[in-house]
Amino acid sequence: MAIELPDDLIELERSAWTEIQAGTLTLETAAAVQARVTVVAAELGENRYDVEQALKRAVRHPEPEPA
């Protein structure tokens, strides 16, 4: 079963990933992502680790768009 990730969490992770790639990741950005992952995991009744892994896959390794 795929975990449904809220748009705001995806946007937070995109910001963090952009900062990581630029070498400018701040503690504030990282903490914001982790805090939101924890809240989303609790809301969905999912393991926080599983939510984080689904998030990283969605942002860092997205599925190609169907043709």
C-alpha angles and dihedrals in degrees: 000000000000118000113238106227120201117241094241091057091049090051091050091052091047089055091048092047091050090051092047091053091048092046091240104107109151127209088239093057093045092047092049091054093047093047092050092046089054093050094046092048090053092046092050096040089237132135110267091228092054091050091050092049092049089049094051091048091050094050104031100033107024121182112255116259113258113256 
